[in-house]
Amino acid sequence: MKFADVVGQSIVKQRLLHGVSIGRVPHAQLFLGAEGSGALSLALAYAQLLLCENRQSDDSCGVCGNCKKSQQWSHPDVHFSFPFPGKKGERETASDVYTQWREILTKSSYVSYASWMKSLDAENKQGNIPILECRAIIRNLSLKAFSGGYKVLLMWLPEYLGKEGNVLLKLIEEPPEKTIFLLVAEDVDSVLNTIVSRTQLVRIPPVEEEDMVEALINKEGLEAETARKLSVVSAGSYWTALELIHESENPFLEPWKTLLAFTFTGRMEKSIAWADEMSTFGREGLKSFFLYGLQLLRYSLLQPYGVGASAWNAQEADLVKRLSGLNLGTDKIQGMVNAIENCMYEIERNGNLKMILVDVSYQVSKWIKKS
């Protein structure tokens, strides 16, 4: 894909383009950005730029032989690695599921771990990057480049590398000539420190609201008002915005109303049933759910000033207005925000979902009742 296909991120694009133009291409880079920020999309576009036979000043050409292969995710000098649920004799290395990988990228390069696992029919199985995959990487990168230029290893979510990933250290530190490692992560704390220390960090911020609005209008064909609403509630995640396009109404609204109802009334016995239901959202779904809730809380503080009023549908606007009318104040809202952010931290670290959800409901209730 081309940089032009990536939503926003103009500053990061310019930095990457400048490095290539002056011949400064670090051999190991870690693209770090939250889900939906476009970190994977940027890495894909950057790999295409490196292999392009006719680079432009602001992008790859998109029409040369290398670009055409890259755009079909089939260039022989670009090797992909990613977490997948292993199965002896069938799914032992990433190449065993390249067909599914190309299919999901063809739909959209804004991919979540949950949507990837769903495409593999993983059910409750956890994906990982096993030792056999690490050995396949070493073997693939030892071969000469097919086109005579760069060889690229693009690893998505190195968080799923276990300690076995240390076998890659020597290769990352002293790669063959013109071999580039592009790692795309969401949580740097979950990546092996030994790997992080051998990479150059490229931070990818959330997508700017105006960039998202423009993309939703021009790429997805939405009306300006709808695009504006989605850009607000998706909190900088283009993936979340794309998911919400397919929902007739926001799937997170009713669960938030339920949570607020029993925490405000002190009927905490309902927290267990709520947690049971919410745990079916999965880890990635829950992260999006809580990001949506943080936006609700934020705009409840801003509502008296008329900020963001047009970004919500009628039901959401009513909930924000009612929250604002309770006059919780900055301290209570900040306490609730901190509790939710701690909850998201625990979710990312694979804690027990039901226990985390019950706990956060009690934490929210505590701040509501705080005098």
N, C-alpha and C positions, 0 to 999 in steps of 0.2 A: 504494500500500500504506500501511498505518497503522504508527505507531511500535510498536504492540502486536505486529506481525508480525516485528519486528526482534529478533534474539536478543541479550539482555543490553543492554549499553551504556546503562545507566540514567543515568549522569552526563552523557553527551553529549546524550541525549534531553532531559533537564531544562534544559540550557544552551540548546539550540535552542528549546525551548518558551518559556522565559523571554524570550528575545530577541524572539520573535514577539508575545508577550503585551504587551510594553512598547513595541512598534513599532520596535525596533532590528533591522532586517534588513539586514546588509551586502550590497551589490549584487554582490560577487564573493567567493566562499568556495571554499577548497580543502580538500576532505575527504581526509585522508591516513591510509590504513590498509593493513596487509598484506592479501594475498589471503585472503578468507574471514573478515575481521574484521567485515564488514557495512557498510563505508563506502558502497558503492553502495546497499544497502538503506536506510540512513539518509537518503541524498540523495533517494531516491525518495519516502520517507515525508515528508520535509521539504517537497518540492515539492508533495505532495498537501495538506499542512497549509496552505501558503501560499495555495492556491487554494480551500480548503474554504469553503463558504458558511455553515457553522454550526460553527465550531471549538469543541471542548471544552477544558477546562482541561488535559487530559493527552494530547490526540490530535485528529486530524481526525475528523469525524463518521462518515465511511465510507458515508453513505447519500444525501447530496445529489447533484445532477446532476454537479457538478465532481468529486466524489470517485469517483463511478461511472466517469466517463471516465478519471480518473487510474488507477484500478485495472485498467482495460483497456489502459493505456499508449497511449491514443488522444486525450488532451486536446489540443485545437488550440493551446493556449497553452504547452504543454510541448514543447520541441524537443530531440531527442536527437542526440548526436554521439558517435562511437566509432571505433576503428580497424577497417578492413576491407580485404581485398585488392582493389585496384582492377581494373576491367576496362572498357576504353573502350567507351562506348555502352551498358553494362549496369550497372556499379557505379562511378558517378562521385561520388555523394554518399551520405551515410548513409541518406537517405530511400529509396534504392533497395533497401535491405535491412531496412526497418522491419518487414516481415512476419516475417522470421527473428528479429529483435530481440524482438518481442512474444512470439513462440513460446517463446524461451528464458527470458524473464522470467516467463512464465506457469508454467513448470515450477519455477523457483526464481530469486529475485533474488540468490542467492549464486552468482555466475558467475565463472569464471576466463577469462583471455585464451585459454588453450588450448582450453577447451570451446567458447568463442565461435567461434574459428577453425574448429574441427571442425564446428560446425553450419553453417558457410558452405562446407564442402568445400574449404577453402583449401589442403589438402595441405601443401606446403613453402613456400607463398607467405607473405610477411610482410604483416601489416596495417599501415595507417598512416592518418593523417587528412590528406588532400591539400588543395591550395590551392583546388580547386573546392568542397570541403566548407566551407572557411573563408568563401568568398564566399557560399555558401548560407546560412551562419549570419548573416552581415551582412544579407543580404536578408530572411531570416525575421524577424529581430528589429527590422527597420525598420517592420514592419506593426503596426497597432493590435491590442491584445489582444482576442481574440474575446469573452471574458466581461467585459471591462472592468476586470479586476483585474491581477494580476501576469502577466508573461511570463517563462518560465524556460528557460534553456539548460542542460541537464544533459550535460556532457561526461565520458564515462568513459574513463579512461586517456589524459590529455593528454600523457603521455610519448611518444606516437606522433605528436605534432605536430612537424613539422620547422621549420626557420627560417621557412617560409611562414606559420607561426602568428603571426608578428609583425604580420600585417595586422589581427589582432583587437585589438591593443593599445589603439587609440583607443576602440574600442567598449567594451572592458572597463573602461577608465578613466573614460569619460564615456558611460554607457549611456543609452538613452531612459528616461523615467520608469517606475518600477515594473518594470524589467527586471533579472532576477536571473541571475547566472552561478554554477552549481554545478559545480565541477570535482572529479572523483573519481580520485585517484592512489594508486599503491602505492609509487612511488619518486620523491621530490621532487627528487632530484639530476638526474633525467632529464627534468624539466619545464623548459621555457625559463625562465631567470631573469627575463626581462622580464615574463613572465606571473605567476610566483610572487610577485614584488614588488608586484603589483597586486591580490592576493587576501588575504583573512583566513584564516589557517590553522585548521582544525578537526582535531585529532589524534584518530584512532580506535584505541584499544588492541586487542590480541587479545581474543577472547571469554573471559570468566572461566569457569573450569572448572564451577562450580556452575550458571551460566546455561546452559552448553552441555548439561550433563546433563539439566537440566529441559526444555530444548527437544527433545532427542533422545527423551525419554520421552513428552512431551505432543504434540509435532508429528509425530514419526516413528514413535511407537508401540513403541519399544524397551524391553526389560527394563532395569531399573536397573543391573544388573551390566554388561551390554553397553554401555549409555550411558556408564557410568563409564570403561570401557576406551577407548572411542572418544574421549572428551573428553581423555584423557591423551595418546594418540598423535597426535592432530590438532593439538596445540600451539596452541590458540587460533583455529584456522581451521575455521569451520563448514562451509565448502565441502569441505575435506578429509574431515571427518567424514561428510558426505553421500556422498562418493565411496566411502569405505570400507564404508559400509553395504551397497553392492552387490557387495562382494568377499566370496567365501566365506572367504578368509583374507587377511591383510594382504599385498599384492603386493610390499611393500618388504622383507619379512623375509629371503627367500632371497638377494636381491642383497646385503644387508648381511652375511649369513653368509659369502657368497663373498668379499666385500671383506676382511673381517676374517681369513678363513682364509689368503689368500695374503699379506696384509701381515704377519701374525704369523709365518708360516713363512719369509718372505723370498723367496717365489717370485714376484718382480715381473714376470717374463715373462708372467704371466697377466693383467697389468693392461690390456694392449691389447685382448684378447678381451672382458674385462669392460667396458671403456669402449665398445667397439663395441656390445655388447648394451644397455648403459645409455643410450646416446645416443638410442635409439628411444623413451625415455620422454618426450622433448621437454623444453623448458626449464621449464615449469610442473610437470611430473611430477617432474623432478629436484629442484626446490626442495622439493616435498613429501617426496621420498625423503630428502633431507638433514635436513629438520626432524625426520623420524621417527628418523633416526640420532642426532641431538643428544639426543633424549629417551632413547634407549637408553643413551647414555654418561652422561647425568645420573643416571639411576636405577641405573646400575651403582655409582655412588658412594654412593647412598642405600640400596642394597639391604641392607647389614649392619644398618641401623637399622629394617628392616621397612617402609620408606616406599614406597608405590605398588605393593606386591607383588600386590594384587588387580586391578591395572589391565591386566595382560598375560594373553594366553592361555598355554597350557602351553609352547609352543615359544619364545615371546618371553621368558617368565619364565626358561626354562632358559638362554637366551642372556645375559640380564641377570645371572643368577647366575654363569655362567662368566666373564663379563667382570669381575664383582666379585671373583671368586676369584683373578684374576691380579694383584690388588693393584697396579694401574698407578699409583695415587696421583693427587692433585689436579693436580700440575704437568703430567704427561703427558696427562691427560684434557683439561686446559685448552688444551694445545698442539694436540691433535687437534681440539678445538672451534674454535679460531682458524683452523686450516687449512680446516675445512669451511665456516666463515662466509666466508672469503676466496673459496672456490670458488663459493659462492652469489652473492657480489658479482660475480664474473666472468661467471657464467651470466646474471645480470640485465642485464649490459652486452653481451650478444650475442657473447661470445667463442666460439671454436671448442670445441664440447662435448667431443669426443674428447680434445683436448689438455688441457682443464681436468680431465677425469676421470682421465686418466693421472697428471697432476701431483698431484691431491689424494691419490691412492692412495700415491704416493711420499712425500708429506708425512705422511700417517698412519703409514706404515711407519717413517719417520724418528723420529717421536715414540715409537713403540712400542719401538724399539731404544735410545732415548736412555738413557744411564746416569744 
